[in-house]
Amino acid sequence: GNLTRAMHKPYFARVDFTPDGGKAMVCYIGKWGVGDHETHMPVVIDWRSAVANLYYTGQVGRAEYPSPEGAVRGDLRRKRIFSIEDGTLRSVIEADIISQDEYLNAVLSDHADARLRDIVTTIQAEQNAILRYNPRRPMIVQGVAGAGKTTVALHRITWLLYTCQDTMAPRNLMVLAPNPLFLNYISEVLPELGVEDVIQTTYHGLCERLCGMTLPPVDDSAALLALLSAGEEVKRDVGEAAGFKGSLLFKQCLTRYIDTLARRIVPADAFTLGGTLVCSRDEVVGLFIGHLSPFPLAARGRELKKLLKERLRQARERIAGRIEEETRKRVNLLREAMPANSPLRQQRMTRIYAARDERLAELKALHDAALPAYFKGWPRLDLLQRYREFLSEEPLFALPDGVSPRLWRLVCRYSLRTMDSGWLRSDDLPALMLLQKSMLGHAERLDIHHTVIDEAQDFSPFMFDMLMDVCHNASFTIVGDLAQGIHSYRGVTDWWETGRVFGPGGCEHFELITSYRNTVEIMSFAGRVAARHPFPGQKAARPVLRHGAAPRVLERKGPDASGIAEEIVRLRESGAKTIAVIEKMPDRAAKLHAKLSERLPFPIRLLTDTDTRYEGGAMVLPAHLVKGLEFDAVIIANAGEEVWPDDALHARLLYVCLTRPLHFLTLFYRGKLTPLVEERGVG
């Protein structure tokens, strides 16, 4: 249990607090709460407890912490930080403002490894407010690069489980990450905090669970790379198509298609038994799109079959009753017309009953064949096939206001071209989830009480809308950075727009503007790029006062990679354990990797869209894959103006790349250096 977990590092802080009118308290705070099994009194207080707020937000002097009865106010007399490793006390710090910053800098000066780590000892006051925020309200956190958005969001999950342990289990929580590589990178944080079984997936993975099938993989990089390298017309078309597919107007188109499909599914003919009307087509349509509307289309078909089966039974009984009545009348007439002992009467009586039996047998045969015949033409509801049908350039439904035929054709070509190549785009996923729900029902009903969305600036309104539908609530922690919105053409450019998806009241908004990842020198350099094309209301990142080497800007001469190889060796000798060499495009990354592999005396790995494991070390990777990761050192392979022209999308992507390193940043360039790194104020 917690005692075993806490054995090697039992606590990391001590606070001495005297509440007004109460007795002095000495509280040791650790990652795991430990109690005395005899007295049932806490020996070490869990970092998630309300009292622990004194460590995260209080300074020596007057302080308070929340309780169910209201704020507990008093005097914080001591705040002490311990460094304990393997049961050995390494250091003790009496925490005041200066020394606590020194402790934070010491922690931040460590090297990046292959996993994101927990931050329970260094959670800052503004981060603490976010992770302990009301779980019943949706919240959006706009945080600069390196502000700790991901780690705070993950720690919020552990706080939720601690605070709501009577109503919430790990399986009721979900983390949505941008890709499998990032999921692998954050995979150890929750287990290290004692939390297992939280659903950790991508939007694509969630879509596969709900659709109950393996879907084509997502290729978002193709659209991004097209926007980075194509002409203005292609950029405009891709941006327009992707933006529309992420909108609730696209959802309205899909809803209209589903309504049209529901009407088209019903056979054109009335449902009859022989020549007898059982149910007119209008009645069947009324049942299917009215009475049965709460069901998915496939379930409606099954329920309709039950209703028609009952009506068919009633029709058969009515027809059989008429046959029996006609038989009785003929028999009675025969009895009145001929004497009882007449052989001829007996003979005719036999023929009357034989005719009755033959008609009843025919009726039974017609009855048995009626439903199978009626449902024989019932169309197959294949998810991807129907999605393709929805994307017909000649739509089967009336386009809503605001959707021109030109835009619709553009979207269809943009989407089907990708599907024909064996891929999907992220903007297809919410549509597939809605179509699956409407046609076949979701394969799995998830019981999600709270959802954490990372890199949320790349989520569209339609994606958020479907998540609320799937989770049946609006309990979300949404973290992202609009300055890193490399998919802003299909995502969001304004958090207030996202908040409106959640209806009246919207979301609570938080801002994190302090960067804990980079040195002052690196963040100041990256800030030039962010300031070049700011989003509305953008605030400059404020780095923690941790200094290091200035970024190196080196001209790259000749076609070989010897200069980059020498820089990698130099950085390793300087103590860098994780080194990322970044090329803008995947094909250039592959070529550079081949050259570096020949020149380096140690292995260097190539990361691609298909990689699902992040193992640290030295690596070459395309720019779009670095988001969310951090490294000791980053080398930009070519920061020339031809590669990084002065526009908003390139600025967003380059800013992401420049904010990944903890300690070292090097830019090589050919020709002329990109103007994106020129100094210029925000706005």
Disulfide bonds with the S-S distance in Angstrom:
none
